[in-house]
Amino acid sequence: MYQNTRLEGLRFISPEQFAMLGAPSLAYVREIVVEGGKGWGIFAANGQQVGLVDDRELAFIAARQHDLSPVYVN
């Protein structure tokens, strides 16, 4: 019963609040187009780009070195 009440409360959060869930610890990694080719962007939960590297594996390593939990998004 308690868990259902908590889940019901999630229905009333704004899209901005939802985007910030896990924000302090998550990083999203995706391939992006940059001048001269492609790169791998590292993004905060709010969508702000916080890094750019040449290699997907390096993006995950960089995120972890900054105590972030990286996830791949397409």
N, C-alpha and C positions, 0 to 999 in steps of 0.2 A: 504494500500500500504506500509506504513512504517513497519508494523509488518511482512509482507512477506519479505521485504528486510532484516530485522534482522534474520529471520529464514533461509534465504538463506545463510547468513554468517556462520551459524552453520555447514554447509556441509564441510567447509574448516578447521575445527579445528582437531587437531591430537587426537588420542585415549588418550594420556596422558593429554591433555588439557580438553578433555571431562570428564575424570575421576576426575579432580579437580573441576568441576562445583559443587558448593555447599559445597566444602571441609571444609570450616571453620565451618560449622554448622551441617553437617550430620555425623551420625555414623551408620554403618551397623552391625546388630546383626545376628549371625547365630550359629547353633549348630556345635561344632567341637569335634573331638576325641582327648583326652588328656591321658596322662599316668594314668592308673587306671580307665578309663571310658570315659564319655562325659562331656563337659562343654559348656558354651556359650561365644563365642568370641565377642568382640566389636572391630570394625575395622573402621579406617579413610577412607575417600573417595578414597585415593590412594592405599588401600589394606593393609596398615600397621596395625597390631594388636596393639590396645591400652589398651585392658583390657580382663580379663577372670574371669568369675564368674560361680557358680554352677547352676544358675536358670535363665530361660528366663526373667521372670518378673524383677528380680534383675538387669539384663543387661540393660533393658530399664530404670530402675530407676537410675542406675549409670550414664548412658549417659546423662539423663536429668539433673542430679545434676552437670554435667560439662558443662551445657548450650549447649548440642548437641541435635539434633532432630534424634532420633533413628528410623531406618526402618528395618524390618525383611527381610532377603534374605535367600533363600533356597539353 
